[in-house]
Amino acid sequence: MARRCKLRKGNSININLENETENNVNQSFQETQELHQNQASNFQGNTSQKTMRYHYECHFIFSPNKIYENGRFMEKPNFDVDFISFFDILDDLKKDCGFDVIKVDKFYYLKADKALSDLDALIEVKNDTDVKNIMDSYKKFPLKPIDIYTLFRDYDILPNGLGDELPAVTVDHTSNQLQNPNATAATGSNTIKRKTRGPTRCLKITQLENGQKLPVEFDEDDQAIGDNATAFVWFLGQTIRSVSCCPLQVKQWNKITDDKLDHMWSTILEKFTFEYSDARKGAIFGYMNALYRYYRHKLKKKYFDSKATYSLHLRNKPKDMDVKDWKYLVNLWTENAFQERSNKNKTNRCKRSMPPYTGTKSFARLRDHMKKKNEKTHSRLELFLESRKRKQGKEIDPISQEAIEKFQQLKKQREEWQISLDDDAMFADVLGPEKNGYVRAYGPGKNITEYFGARPTKI
């Protein structure tokens, strides 16, 4: 018996399908032809309206023909695609189709110009870049509904006809080799690809129920702290990497239009709740600016070789990036003004020393963690020493080690009443005075004047 799904907007059409092939799906949709014809005029006047068709609780079989078997179907008309995101589709699948992220369920879209039986017809959707590719695929087919197919973790999409022909394959965990009786060393099919970290999935956020939000704490400098700070920061990173939220075809963050900034802000407020202030909003956007610059820096470092030719630059496009976005970045990175600024920044970065070993944890979160653990407020000197600790067996860089030894020596002299320096004075004595407006071992939130009340040279 088909399950009736309640939708947030529009009407739903639910069908149970014993064997969902292209022919019988079209036959099942004869009852909805009048609905699509009535929508045609709306689509011609407003191309942002599309129909989504969700196929779920099924699996593929491949012989004699590829079909999506024993599943259910839900149609959702009047779906606004102007600001559609990965999380929008994910929320629909969770709410209406029993999609379970914890079980690593996955979903695919059917290319607009392909049939289900085609080998390259289905593309897995993992992030907002894939969602943008969906919209690009269906631009030439404004009246054609977008088909989404879900799969359980134990099933996969295999080439047509191979479902009954693949030999048994097992993994030898002691040698990390694939044990295939038909594989040979010459083919290279007896090795398994090393498992690496995939894209950020924000499971804590994707598992939220409809309308549920995560509360976020902030310190006096409007920096995120507390239990949900990590999820909040990860979501900000996912937002700036989403082409539907944050455009790539701008020279820098302050060139992003207000409507895009408003959309990013509303996206944040859909998932999180916190006390609002203009200063807090500015601090959040300031952090997103830093994430945005770092994201583009990683793209340039990984895919752009300054010594390569222009044609090679264009060919070395990231897999999930739109061609126009990549071409814009390549043109930006090859400008003489940009290269001069990049070389200058590279020289300045080489002068930096004593990196912290806290990973993605900010100084604000480290300060909050130490305060809750020790029930007292800690100085910059104590934060510096805490952030330069490494796991047992790993070495600390020589410059940091030398500074730590000097700090420990001064602290010992103070305990013996040989000197009367406070922590900030010892910090300046070992590492020198602050400069360039940045307060070391503190993080964003305060500049030199705000932290000291005046510039140290004028105190």
FENZI-V690832 format. One record per residue. D_LAST is the distance of its C-alpha to the last C-alpha in Angstrom with 2 decimals. Layout:
{{D_LAST} {D_LAST}}
//
This chain:
{{78.31} {75.48} {72.24} {71.18} {67.53} {65.54} {63.43} {60.41} {62.14} {65.50} {68.63} {69.39} {72.53} {73.04} {75.77} {76.86} {77.92} {80.13} {79.80} {77.41} {78.70} {78.13} {81.62} {81.59} {78.06} {79.38} {82.41} {80.25} {78.32} {81.44} {80.81} {77.39} {78.60} {78.97} {75.36} {74.11} {76.40} {75.02} {71.49} {72.44} {71.99} {68.53} {67.52} {68.78} {66.73} {63.67} {63.16} {60.26} {62.78} {64.18} {66.16} {64.91} {67.55} {66.45} {68.84} {68.00} {69.35} {71.44} {71.78} {73.31} {76.63} {77.73} {81.49} {83.59} {80.92} {77.28} {76.99} {74.40} {76.41} {76.64} {73.70} {72.55} {71.51} {69.35} {69.00} {66.13} {66.76} {64.41} {61.37} {58.58} {57.44} {54.89} {52.01} {53.75} {51.68} {52.46} {51.39} {53.76} {56.74} {55.60} {55.35} {58.88} {60.27} {58.72} {59.82} {63.24} {64.44} {63.32} {61.02} {59.18} {56.05} {55.98} {59.37} {58.03} {60.42} {60.16} {61.42} {62.75} {63.64} {66.90} {66.60} {68.13} {70.60} {71.67} {74.15} {73.40} {75.75} {73.90} {72.06} {68.78} {69.03} {66.40} {62.69} {60.32} {57.45} {54.17} {51.42} {50.84} {51.86} {55.28} {55.46} {54.86} {57.65} {59.91} {59.42} {60.00} {63.18} {64.60} {63.77} {67.28} {68.85} {67.55} {70.32} {70.18} {68.46} {65.75} {67.09} {64.79} {66.24} {64.74} {65.58} {65.22} {63.34} {66.65} {68.10} {67.43} {68.72} {71.19} {73.22} {76.48} {79.27} {77.19} {76.83} {80.06} {79.89} {76.63} {77.25} {75.62} {72.19} {70.34} {67.13} {67.14} {63.76} {64.14} {64.40} {62.77} {65.98} {68.06} {71.57} {73.86} {77.52} {77.96} {74.76} {74.81} {72.23} {73.07} {72.01} {68.65} {69.21} {68.93} {65.14} {62.68} {59.45} {56.36} {54.67} {51.20} {48.61} {49.78} {47.94} {45.74} {48.15} {45.89} {48.67} {46.72} {46.62} {50.12} {51.63} {50.44} {53.29} {53.79} {51.25} {49.24} {45.46} {42.77} {39.93} {36.43} {33.32} {29.80} {26.40} {23.63} {22.73} {26.44} {27.24} {30.75} {31.20} {34.19} {37.79} {38.47} {35.30} {37.15} {40.11} {37.89} {36.12} {39.53} {41.00} {38.29} {39.20} {42.87} {42.31} {40.69} {43.52} {46.11} {47.65} {48.94} {45.40} {43.17} {44.74} {44.42} {45.63} {42.31} {39.96} {36.87} {35.78} {34.84} {38.44} {39.97} {41.81} {41.00} {44.29} {43.44} {39.99} {41.71} {44.30} {41.73} {39.99} {43.38} {44.23} {41.17} {42.03} {45.59} {44.51} {41.36} {40.29} {36.81} {35.03} {34.47} {31.55} {30.73} {27.36} {29.30} {31.91} {29.37} {27.79} {31.34} {32.32} {29.18} {30.27} {33.82} {32.66} {31.31} {34.62} {36.59} {35.07} {35.62} {39.20} {40.07} {38.48} {40.79} {43.76} {43.10} {42.62} {45.81} {48.20} {47.18} {47.94} {46.71} {49.61} {52.30} {54.40} {53.90} {56.99} {55.77} {52.45} {54.40} {56.71} {53.92} {53.04} {51.67} {54.55} {53.31} {51.80} {53.57} {54.87} {53.34} {49.85} {50.10} {51.44} {48.55} {46.00} {47.98} {48.09} {44.33} {43.60} {45.99} {44.39} {43.03} {39.75} {39.19} {40.10} {37.70} {34.80} {36.03} {36.20} {32.67} {31.36} {33.56} {32.06} {28.49} {29.70} {31.20} {27.83} {26.74} {27.21} {27.04} {28.66} {28.57} {32.00} {31.86} {34.29} {34.09} {31.97} {28.57} {25.36} {25.65} {29.16} {28.33} {25.56} {28.11} {30.83} {28.91} {27.92} {31.60} {32.88} {30.76} {30.05} {26.33} {23.08} {22.02} {18.77} {18.31} {19.52} {22.65} {23.27} {23.07} {25.61} {27.81} {27.93} {29.04} {32.07} {35.46} {38.97} {40.92} {42.40} {39.95} {37.73} {33.98} {32.91} {32.26} {28.62} {27.72} {29.89} {28.16} {24.68} {26.20} {27.74} {24.50} {22.84} {25.92} {25.89} {22.32} {23.22} {26.36} {24.66} {22.40} {25.62} {27.21} {24.39} {23.86} {20.10} {17.59} {15.28} {14.81} {16.00} {12.88} {12.08} {15.79} {15.81} {13.41} {15.39} {18.65} {18.19} {15.44} {12.27} {12.92} {14.67} {17.29} {15.77} {17.23} {15.81} {18.13} {20.31} {19.63} {21.99} {22.20} {20.99} {17.23} {15.30} {11.80} {10.41} {12.86} {12.18} {8.46} {8.51} {6.35} {6.54} {5.24} {5.77} {3.80} {0.00}}
//
